[in-house]
Amino acid sequence: MNRVYVCSCFGITDEQVKEHAAAGACTPRQIASATKAGTDCGSCVRTIQGILGRGACPRRELLDQGETGAVLAAAPRLAEAA
């Protein structure tokens, strides 16, 4: 398997970003919270944004529907995935 490093400061790969996104991390800030990617030099933030894209985000969709309780309930799962 070919590893593509997104964040060389912390050794975070594109696959790790995708895994956290699948677990509900929808923004670079949420990825940073889970992995530290983007918190040192910051050069990877645009790449992370590109990976996340503007596609469907379960947490964002729940917020749009006014279901903040479900979004808050998903937060512990993100911490466990880190």
C-alpha positions in Angstrom: 0.0 0.0 0.0 1.3 3.4 -1.0 1.1 5.9 1.9 0.4 9.5 1.0 1.3 11.8 3.8 -0.9 14.7 4.2 0.7 16.1 7.4 4.5 15.5 7.5 4.7 17.2 10.9 2.7 14.5 12.6 2.9 11.7 10.0 -0.8 11.7 9.2 -1.8 10.0 5.9 -4.7 10.6 3.6 -6.2 7.3 4.7 -6.2 8.4 8.3 -8.0 11.7 7.3 -10.5 9.7 5.4 -11.1 7.3 8.3 -11.8 10.2 10.7 -14.0 11.8 8.1 -16.0 8.6 7.8 -16.3 8.6 11.6 -17.9 12.1 11.4 -15.1 14.7 11.3 -16.3 17.1 8.7 -13.9 20.1 9.0 -10.1 20.6 9.1 -10.5 21.7 12.7 -12.2 18.4 13.6 -9.5 16.5 11.8 -6.9 18.5 13.8 -8.6 17.7 17.0 -8.5 14.0 16.3 -5.0 13.8 14.7 -3.1 17.1 15.3 -2.8 17.4 11.5 -2.7 21.1 10.6 -1.8 22.3 14.1 1.9 22.8 13.6 3.0 24.5 10.3 -0.5 24.5 8.8 0.6 23.7 5.3 -1.6 20.6 5.1 -4.9 22.4 5.9 -5.8 23.0 2.3 -5.0 19.4 1.4 -7.3 18.2 4.3 -10.0 20.6 3.0 -9.6 19.0 -0.4 -9.9 15.5 1.0 -13.0 16.4 3.0 -14.5 18.3 0.0 -18.0 19.6 0.1 -19.7 16.2 0.0 -22.2 14.8 2.4 -21.3 15.2 6.1 -23.5 13.3 8.5 -22.8 15.8 11.4 -23.4 18.8 9.1 -26.7 17.3 7.9 -27.9 16.7 11.4 -27.1 20.2 12.4 -29.0 21.5 9.4 -32.0 19.5 10.6 -31.7 21.0 14.1 -30.5 17.7 15.8 -27.7 19.0 17.9 -28.1 16.2 20.5 -27.2 13.6 17.8 -24.2 15.6 16.8 -23.0 15.9 20.4 -23.5 12.2 20.9 -21.2 11.5 18.0 -18.4 13.5 19.5 -17.1 10.7 21.8 -16.8 8.3 18.9 -14.4 10.8 17.2 -12.2 10.9 20.3 -12.1 7.1 20.4 -11.0 6.9 16.7 -7.9 9.1 17.4 
